[in-house]
Structure formats: C-alpha cells, structure tokens
Amino acid sequence: MRHNKSGRKLGRKTASRKALMSNLASALITHKRIKTTDAKAKELRMYVEPLVTFAKRGDLHSRRQALKKIPSKAIIRELFDTIGPTFLDRDGGYTRITKLGFRDNDRAPMSLIEFIGMSGESVPQVEST
C-alpha cells in the first residue's frame, strides 16, 4: 500500500527520476515555458517552486541548497538574478500548467508549464522516454 507516499515514480528508478527533474527544471528556468506530459508537469511544479522560494531568499545558503538540485551554476545564476526577484511579492504558485490535449503517436496527455508573468520566446518540446 502507498499510504503517505507522495510523488510520482514516472516509470523510472530513483537516480533517473532525479536526473529527469533536474533537466526539466533547467529547461523551464532557461526557456520560461516547456511542453511536456501532464504527469511530468505536475511533478515538476513540486520540484521547481521550492527553488523559486530559495531564489527569492537570495542568500548563500539558499544558493547552495538550489545547487544541490540543479548543479549548473549558470542556470542557478539565472534563477537567482531574473526569476527570483520577479516573484518577491508573491507567496507561492509561481507556475501555471495548461493542458494542451493529447500527443499524436501515443495519445499521452500533454501540458504546457510556464512561469506566471513571464513569457518565453518559443515553446520547446522537452521529451524523454
């Protein structure tokens, strides 16, 4: 039984799931919006929102906590310099998930996840099997 077990397994082992979330979070921070499946988008929201809260705090400890989740210094710099300050007056709910329908080849439900109030230039489709 799965009592008090939170999170989705997404058909992956732990290490692969952590790498997937880190890569999706990096893509979201870089492009401000990405297109992925519903389950991955909902799981990514729980992964990214604490990172934005760290970026709002902005101190060295928060930066090191964020580097534990995303090991790229350039992406963390963008998170702390551009995304964090835009959400200083917001208490949570930094992302929006919009359902887009179903993917053509396997009918997987697709979603667009984006930061609220930030518009990306294009919508990259991030796919992983």
Phi and psi restraints in degrees (value plus and minus 20) as a CYANA .aco file:
   2 ARG   PHI    -127.3   -87.3
   2 ARG   PSI      21.3    61.3
   3 HIS   PHI     -85.7   -45.7
   3 HIS   PSI     111.9   151.9
   4 ASN   PHI      38.2    78.2
   4 ASN   PSI       8.2    48.2
   5 LYS   PHI    -124.9   -84.9
   5 LYS   PSI      92.2   132.2
   6 SER   PHI    -121.2   -81.2
   6 SER   PSI     137.0   177.0
   7 GLY   PHI      75.2   115.2
   7 GLY   PSI     139.6   179.6
   8 ARG   PHI    -124.5   -84.5
   8 ARG   PSI     125.9   165.9
   9 LYS   PHI    -105.2   -65.2
   9 LYS   PSI     -45.0    -5.0
  10 LEU   PHI      36.6    76.6
  10 LEU   PSI       5.5    45.5
  11 GLY   PHI      48.8    88.8
  11 GLY   PSI       6.8    46.8
  12 ARG   PHI    -153.0  -113.0
  12 ARG   PSI     140.1   180.1
  13 LYS   PHI     -96.4   -56.4
  13 LYS   PSI     151.3   191.3
  14 THR   PHI     -80.8   -40.8
  14 THR   PSI     -68.0   -28.0
  15 ALA   PHI     -84.2   -44.2
  15 ALA   PSI     -61.5   -21.5
  16 SER   PHI     -86.8   -46.8
  16 SER   PSI     -57.4   -17.4
  17 ARG   PHI     -86.9   -46.9
  17 ARG   PSI     -61.2   -21.2
  18 LYS   PHI     -85.2   -45.2
  18 LYS   PSI     -60.6   -20.6
  19 ALA   PHI     -85.5   -45.5
  19 ALA   PSI     -59.8   -19.8
  20 LEU   PHI     -81.3   -41.3
  20 LEU   PSI     -67.0   -27.0
  21 MET   PHI     -85.8   -45.8
  21 MET   PSI     -58.1   -18.1
  22 SER   PHI     -84.1   -44.1
  22 SER   PSI     -62.8   -22.8
  23 ASN   PHI     -89.0   -49.0
  23 ASN   PSI     -60.9   -20.9
  24 LEU   PHI     -85.3   -45.3
  24 LEU   PSI     -60.7   -20.7
  25 ALA   PHI     -84.2   -44.2
  25 ALA   PSI     -59.9   -19.9
  26 SER   PHI     -82.8   -42.8
  26 SER   PSI     -63.0   -23.0
  27 ALA   PHI     -84.9   -44.9
  27 ALA   PSI     -59.7   -19.7
  28 LEU   PHI     -86.1   -46.1
  28 LEU   PSI     -61.8   -21.8
  29 ILE   PHI     -87.1   -47.1
  29 ILE   PSI     -59.0   -19.0
  30 THR   PHI     -90.7   -50.7
  30 THR   PSI     -67.4   -27.4
  31 HIS   PHI    -118.7   -78.7
  31 HIS   PSI     -30.4     9.6
  32 LYS   PHI      52.2    92.2
  32 LYS   PSI     -35.3     4.7
  33 ARG   PHI    -178.6  -138.6
  33 ARG   PSI     120.2   160.2
  34 ILE   PHI    -159.1  -119.1
  34 ILE   PSI     138.9   178.9
  35 LYS   PHI    -129.9   -89.9
  35 LYS   PSI     104.3   144.3
  36 THR   PHI    -172.1  -132.1
  36 THR   PSI    -196.9  -156.9
  37 THR   PHI     -95.0   -55.0
  37 THR   PSI     141.7   181.7
  38 ASP   PHI     -78.8   -38.8
  38 ASP   PSI     -67.5   -27.5
  39 ALA   PHI     -84.3   -44.3
  39 ALA   PSI     -61.1   -21.1
  40 LYS   PHI     -87.5   -47.5
  40 LYS   PSI     -58.0   -18.0
  41 ALA   PHI     -85.4   -45.4
  41 ALA   PSI     -61.6   -21.6
  42 LYS   PHI     -88.0   -48.0
  42 LYS   PSI     -56.3   -16.3
  43 GLU   PHI     -92.8   -52.8
  43 GLU   PSI     -56.2   -16.2
  44 LEU   PHI     -85.1   -45.1
  44 LEU   PSI     -54.3   -14.3
  45 ARG   PHI     -80.4   -40.4
  45 ARG   PSI     -61.6   -21.6
  46 MET   PHI     -90.7   -50.7
  46 MET   PSI     -39.4     0.6
  47 TYR   PHI    -108.2   -68.2
  47 TYR   PSI     -56.6   -16.6
  48 VAL   PHI    -106.0   -66.0
  48 VAL   PSI     -55.5   -15.5
  49 GLU   PHI     -82.4   -42.4
  49 GLU   PSI     -58.6   -18.6
  50 PRO   PHI     -84.9   -44.9
  50 PRO   PSI     -50.0   -10.0
  51 LEU   PHI     -86.0   -46.0
  51 LEU   PSI     -58.3   -18.3
  52 VAL   PHI     -87.7   -47.7
  52 VAL   PSI     -56.3   -16.3
  53 THR   PHI     -84.2   -44.2
  53 THR   PSI     -60.2   -20.2
  54 PHE   PHI     -80.3   -40.3
  54 PHE   PSI     -62.2   -22.2
  55 ALA   PHI     -86.2   -46.2
  55 ALA   PSI     -52.9   -12.9
  56 LYS   PHI     -86.4   -46.4
  56 LYS   PSI     -58.3   -18.3
  57 ARG   PHI     -86.7   -46.7
  57 ARG   PSI     -67.9   -27.9
  58 GLY   PHI      58.9    98.9
  58 GLY   PSI     -17.1    22.9
  59 ASP   PHI    -107.1   -67.1
  59 ASP   PSI     157.2   197.2
  60 LEU   PHI     -85.6   -45.6
  60 LEU   PSI     -59.3   -19.3
  61 HIS   PHI     -83.5   -43.5
  61 HIS   PSI     -61.2   -21.2
  62 SER   PHI     -83.7   -43.7
  62 SER   PSI     -59.5   -19.5
  63 ARG   PHI     -84.3   -44.3
  63 ARG   PSI     -59.3   -19.3
  64 ARG   PHI     -90.7   -50.7
  64 ARG   PSI     -54.9   -14.9
  65 GLN   PHI     -84.5   -44.5
  65 GLN   PSI     -60.1   -20.1
  66 ALA   PHI     -89.0   -49.0
  66 ALA   PSI     -54.9   -14.9
  67 LEU   PHI     -87.0   -47.0
  67 LEU   PSI     -42.8    -2.8
  68 LYS   PHI     -87.3   -47.3
  68 LYS   PSI     -53.1   -13.1
  69 LYS   PHI    -105.6   -65.6
  69 LYS   PSI     -62.1   -22.1
  70 ILE   PHI    -145.7  -105.7
  70 ILE   PSI      89.2   129.2
  71 PRO   PHI    -100.1   -60.1
  71 PRO   PSI     -15.3    24.7
  72 SER   PHI    -110.2   -70.2
  72 SER   PSI      99.5   139.5
  73 LYS   PHI     -88.0   -48.0
  73 LYS   PSI     -52.9   -12.9
  74 ALA   PHI     -86.6   -46.6
  74 ALA   PSI     -60.3   -20.3
  75 ILE   PHI     -90.9   -50.9
  75 ILE   PSI     -59.3   -19.3
  76 ILE   PHI     -85.2   -45.2
  76 ILE   PSI     -56.6   -16.6
  77 ARG   PHI     -82.5   -42.5
  77 ARG   PSI     -63.1   -23.1
  78 GLU   PHI     -85.2   -45.2
  78 GLU   PSI     -59.5   -19.5
  79 LEU   PHI     -81.4   -41.4
  79 LEU   PSI     -65.4   -25.4
  80 PHE   PHI     -98.7   -58.7
  80 PHE   PSI     -48.6    -8.6
  81 ASP   PHI    -110.2   -70.2
  81 ASP   PSI     -52.9   -12.9
  82 THR   PHI    -132.9   -92.9
  82 THR   PSI     -65.3   -25.3
  83 ILE   PHI    -100.0   -60.0
  83 ILE   PSI     -64.9   -24.9
  84 GLY   PHI     -76.9   -36.9
  84 GLY   PSI     -69.8   -29.8
  85 PRO   PHI     -84.8   -44.8
  85 PRO   PSI     -44.7    -4.7
  86 THR   PHI     -93.7   -53.7
  86 THR   PSI     -40.2    -0.2
  87 PHE   PHI    -127.9   -87.9
  87 PHE   PSI       1.8    41.8
  88 LEU   PHI     -81.9   -41.9
  88 LEU   PSI     -53.4   -13.4
  89 ASP   PHI    -113.0   -73.0
  89 ASP   PSI     -14.6    25.4
  90 ARG   PHI    -128.9   -88.9
  90 ARG   PSI     116.6   156.6
  91 ASP   PHI    -112.0   -72.0
  91 ASP   PSI     -21.1    18.9
  92 GLY   PHI     138.0   178.0
  92 GLY   PSI     159.2   199.2
  93 GLY   PHI      48.8    88.8
  93 GLY   PSI      35.0    75.0
  94 TYR   PHI    -104.4   -64.4
  94 TYR   PSI     -34.0     6.0
  95 THR   PHI    -139.0   -99.0
  95 THR   PSI     137.0   177.0
  96 ARG   PHI    -147.9  -107.9
  96 ARG   PSI     115.5   155.5
  97 ILE   PHI    -133.3   -93.3
  97 ILE   PSI     103.5   143.5
  98 THR   PHI    -136.4   -96.4
  98 THR   PSI     104.9   144.9
  99 LYS   PHI     -97.8   -57.8
  99 LYS   PSI     116.8   156.8
 100 LEU   PHI    -131.5   -91.5
 100 LEU   PSI     -27.9    12.1
 101 GLY   PHI      94.7   134.7
 101 GLY   PSI    -168.7  -128.7
 102 PHE   PHI    -140.6  -100.6
 102 PHE   PSI     124.7   164.7
 103 ARG   PHI     -90.0   -50.0
 103 ARG   PSI     126.1   166.1
 104 ASP   PHI     -88.2   -48.2
 104 ASP   PSI     -64.0   -24.0
 105 ASN   PHI     -98.7   -58.7
 105 ASN   PSI     -58.2   -18.2
 106 ASP   PHI    -143.9  -103.9
 106 ASP   PSI     -13.5    26.5
 107 ARG   PHI      40.4    80.4
 107 ARG   PSI      10.1    50.1
 108 ALA   PHI     -95.5   -55.5
 108 ALA   PSI     117.8   157.8
 109 PRO   PHI     -88.8   -48.8
 109 PRO   PSI     108.2   148.2
 110 MET   PHI    -127.8   -87.8
 110 MET   PSI     130.6   170.6
 111 SER   PHI    -159.9  -119.9
 111 SER   PSI     138.3   178.3
 112 LEU   PHI    -131.6   -91.6
 112 LEU   PSI     101.1   141.1
 113 ILE   PHI    -130.5   -90.5
 113 ILE   PSI     113.2   153.2
 114 GLU   PHI    -167.9  -127.9
 114 GLU   PSI     139.0   179.0
 115 PHE   PHI     -97.8   -57.8
 115 PHE   PSI     118.3   158.3
 116 ILE   PHI     -91.6   -51.6
 116 ILE   PSI     112.2   152.2
 117 GLY   PHI      63.9   103.9
 117 GLY   PSI     -20.0    20.0
 118 MET   PHI    -140.6  -100.6
 118 MET   PSI     109.9   149.9
 119 SER   PHI    -128.9   -88.9
 119 SER   PSI     107.3   147.3
 120 GLY   PHI    -102.5   -62.5
 120 GLY   PSI     140.0   180.0
 121 GLU   PHI     -91.2   -51.2
 121 GLU   PSI     -69.0   -29.0
 122 SER   PHI    -155.2  -115.2
 122 SER   PSI     152.1   192.1
 123 VAL   PHI    -130.0   -90.0
 123 VAL   PSI      77.0   117.0
 124 PRO   PHI     -94.5   -54.5
 124 PRO   PSI     121.9   161.9
 125 GLN   PHI    -116.5   -76.5
 125 GLN   PSI      93.3   133.3
 126 VAL   PHI    -118.0   -78.0
 126 VAL   PSI      94.2   134.2
 127 GLU   PHI    -140.3  -100.3
 127 GLU   PSI     119.7   159.7
 128 SER   PHI    -166.7  -126.7
 128 SER   PSI     124.1   164.1
